[in-house]
Amino acid sequence: MTTAIYCHTDCLAHEMGSWHPESPARLQAIEDQLIASRIDSCIDHREAPLADVSMIARVHHADAIARVRDHIPAAGEYYPIDGDTLLNAHSWQAALRAAGAAVAATDAVISGELDNAFCAVRPPGHHARPSEPMGFCLFNNVAIAARHALEVHGLERVAIVDFDVHHGNGTEEAFLYEPRVMMVSFFQHPFYPYTGVGGESQFNPNMVNVPVAAYSGGDKIRQLVTDLWLPALRAFRPQMIFISAGFDAHREDEMGQMSLVEADYAWITRQVMEVAREFSQGRIVSCLEGGYSLSALGRSVVAHLKALADLD
């Protein structure tokens, strides 16, 4: 199999202060673990291009794009989007690289140039709503890529799998009334951003978002994937699958209170790959979301990539 990893040094330049958990060290930890695991040479490394604003505009309103583009501060300063989402002098460029990676990976996978790809980019995306950035996220990279697959490549059905500890509220909002997109996820509840339970999403068959209690472990997650995700995905028959790959449900990650380990992420990835082989010609694009315990993040990404590249 040909698996690629997309990244760019611009994604290291975006930072929100030395106190902030969503830091450049996250990408450095991933790189270190890829080298230590000796799979680095087995992965095709590609540079993320800049997204065109028109690609972002397929998901985000003009005001949301301007909120980032028009408020980039001078070097050494920060502009607060909200209490925990800040812009620095490099944030616009980093956000364009993150979205650009997801779109470029989508193009390469659909063309058959790659079997699948992982985008090691930041800022993350799944909290970014069509109308506003939030929750460490500026633009919704996975949603932008999924919309690109639909509108540019003409796919009729795509699925988004989200295994971050937080509900992907921005992704749900972007596709709540889009029958060509199915979203499946689990998330700790009650927990930030306090969405995904109740409301209209529970009546939409294209939204299979499953709240789980704190301290849930791999046995609980594997059961819900088997009982809820996989039947829904197979009934939907997606032509491509996107993954919002958040690793903050790991038992070592203090951002959440769940208890997954690397083997759980590898197992989930293999289940998704099986569906992709059945219906999607194996096509998967995965994008980094959360994961803030640096060692656990690096090890979990390696497990995810080993599964994607069939190196297990």
C-alpha positions, 0 to 999 in steps of 0.5 A: 500500500502507498500511504503518505503523510502531509505536513509543513513547517508553517504548521509549527509556526502557529502557536497560542502561547507557551501555556497552550496545550495545542502547541507545535510540540505536538507535531514534533512528538509525532515526527520523533515517534515516526523515526523511533518506530522505524516506519518513517521510511515506509511512508511517503512524505509530502509537503502540504500546499496552501489552500485557496480561499475558495476551497475554505468557502465551500464550508465556511461563511465569509465572515468566519474566514475574515475573522482569521484573515483580517485579525492576524497580529504583529509578530510577538502578539496574539489576537483572541478568537475566544478564551482558548483559541488565539491567532499569532502572526503565522496562523493564517498561513498555517490554517491554509496549509492545514486545509491545503493538506487535506485537499491535496491528500483527497486529490491524490487518493481519489486519483489513485496516486495514493491508497490513503494519507494522514495529514499531520497538520495544525491548527486542528479543525473539527470544532470550527463551525461554518460561522466561526472558529472555536475550540483551538480550530480555525477552519474545518480541514476534514469538512473542507476535504469532504466538500471538495470530494463531493463538489470537485470530484463528483462523489455521491457519498462520503463518510466522516469518522471522528474518534476525538474525545470531544464532539466534532460540533463543527463537522456535524453542523456543516453536514447536518442536512447533507444526505451525501455525508454520513458522520459517525463519532463517539465522544465523552459526555458531558464534556466540551463543547456540550453538543451532539446529544439531543437536538435535531442531530438525533433525528438525522440518519446521517449522524451517528454520534454516540456519547460515552461516559468518562473513563470508558475504555477500549471494550466499550468503544469497540462494542459501539463501533461494532454495533453502531458505526459499522452497520451504519457505514455499510448501509451508507456505502461511502465512496470515500472515508475521512477521519478526524483523528483525535488521540485525546481519548488516550488514557494518558491524556489529561485533556479528557477522561477516557481510557483508550490505548494505542491498540484501540486506535489501531483496531478502529483504523483497521475496521474503517479500512475494511469498510473502505475496501468494501465500498470506497476502493480503500480511499481514506484521508485522515487529519490530525485533531486532538491529542495533548499528551505528547508521548501518547500522541506520538505512539498513537499516531504511529499505531494509526499509520501502521494500520493505514500502511498495512505494516502491522 
